[in-house]
Amino acid sequence: MDRQRIIKQTKRLVLKIGSSVLTVDGGVRPGIVRDIARQVALLKKKGIEVVLVSSGAIACGMGILKLKKRPREIPQKQAVAAIGQPVLVRHYSQAFQKAGLHVAQILLTRDDLKDRHRFLTAKHAFQELFRAGVVPVVNENDSVAVEEIQVGDNDQLSALVSHLVDADLLLILTDIDGFYDKDPRRSKGACRIGLVENVDEDAFKLAEGTQNEKSTGGMTTKLKAAYQAAFYGVPTWVVGGNDPKIISKVMAGEDVGTLFLPRSETLSSRKYWIGYTLKATGQIVVDEGAVMALRDKKKSLLPSGIVGVKGDFDIGDAVEILTPDQKLIARGLTAYSSREIEKIKGRKSTEIEKILGYKYYDEVVNRDDLVIL
Ligand code: GLU
């Protein structure tokens, strides 16, 4: 039922393809790109716009350099991705051309999505590509993405892109045919979970990182992507990409893979941006009372509830808010710098002016600038 309804509403689709589906021994698997191109062409005929988010730059680069292990150091990754990305896109452009379509390459970093102005600029580029009937092929710009501006894995990138292009569905092709209650590679009695209504803590407990030399994420990063997409009102469907007809099966609403439903109550695009797009530059540790005030009473963060500060950040920066036992509970934009918070932590708001010699606000993080995770 949910499947049929979602498919009916899908006019724009983000299709994420991981390295584990796309590549084998450092090269692109023969036939796979052709299958994808053929299936995307069918979608386009039905009037559905498609954005591909494809990994594989590093895997292709590894193939060219004959590396057996995925590089760990960032400069190495940058170089290997720079070598592999044109190879990857050449595969797409040749296969799509045969299916009567053109592709366009878009490489993004977190910085392109975190600044509102750049976010809109990127959005306009996609809009023009849709108008031209071209299929954007997106990857992280690994060659310039140092840690501070990295999204990190393409599952999360695909969730951010779904938000950027206002997609109706995020379809993730991976090497497992869905989300299981146990690791299907290790236990025989594992059952596929067809539908997840709430991407919650229980779902995360079930997921295990399936680390593979070629890919960055496992089920955990897919769940994180589904969680983010859900907040923006986008359903996520995780399916096995090794079935050459899988996209058609999804579009027919068949019971394949795992469908994660979106939240009924979605975050505004600004809150989404605070919670999921911005990279935090520091952390604020709060006491139990503040945890309750933030989480249960939906209050702002006051200096009195703060017990510690980590990192060096300025006013307006994104920060993570941690419980006394270092669990992440919220993200927000801070109204005071880390130096200032060091001085006012644990104190009443009425004392701020006396301590600092000035006061901007009573709250360190205002409720409007805060997202509970
Ligand atoms: N951007 C990386 C690549 O193209 C992949 C990241 C990921 O696998 O999630 O190789």
Residues whose N, C-alpha, C, O or C-beta is under 5 A from the ligand:
A	BS01	LIG	S54 S55 G56 A57 I58 A59 N139 E140 D142 G152 D153 N154 D155 K214 S215 T216 G217
